[in-house]
């Protein structure tokens, strides 16, 4: 988060601790070591998600000219902005080089973490064996380029393909990641 915000020429000036585990004694010191600032103590970690949902509901369904109090600040509902993003990177498990000795599958990212939703994606792959008649497409949640075996398997889909004489990129994985968090392949 710090790196991505820095790339946009901005800085993080406030960090909220959210959820019960943020009450662990080492969390404030960890936040300070990562962000260089003390975490805010003006929001109850147990209620912050509920309050955020109430603010968003007012923005979506309330009067646009209504004033909303958030802490000591006051905003018009029409001034509040929210971006829906992918919480984690979505990847396809694939071998890097079918002709080499490394037969392990690695994560090939199709949707980066923090990508604005909805988004569309398309990626081409080649089968390990040109004569294959089907392939298993493994959709995983994990970091790009890490071993897929270290990632969370979301879905495995077996799809038919036509045999060929070469290793051309004959497998096109395309789809959409919706604002509701649904993945359409």
Steps between C-alpha positions, in 0.01 A plus 500: 500500500779742590682433172187531285393826664856633466500421128200731464688781677282475808561393860305320768422734787267281705478126570190343655517170684202283406370183665564320825854384419608863467467513880804274537774685687758483219273637223547874574879464503492298177285769334743768617800307364334451157331839453713722724192632683299396804170332412190709562326437830183698419311203349387186681650207303191289568256751349698657214373259231139551606546877503658488155205300369258756649691788337498320165127427531434870566708589194313254277145534630484822700458860402804631308487833686491340846797562728670189635721523809807279496698553817549875539459561124179573311443407136219519248388154390584602143866567600570147623680278252570130517690272268424129486817299443616138480609400850753244371678421176322242284735275303511199269735216600739444208846364426753765401684289243361166387826399333725550805558301816274712720163323486347701784201728456531869577239771537435694180308809609181582313355750752742695723422562867337842550384513136189716463187294444339417268789399276545273202796274432638280224811281501633240254664169593647201320436140604791296637454242225381617156305174454292557816125479460416680827665722760435574865474873564573573866383833631692600815516786745860587575800715424618528138795275406489295822451126492132422446523220756545774764180677392130446562332297225174675411383276218627233262333477160571233237446631148533321164756621245585386149831315454767685303850452362647797688506675837303805387308702757173320431338546839336840553382565854282808503235637726380769733532566874180679605441765766314234698817288515381242248748358254360424155723278282 
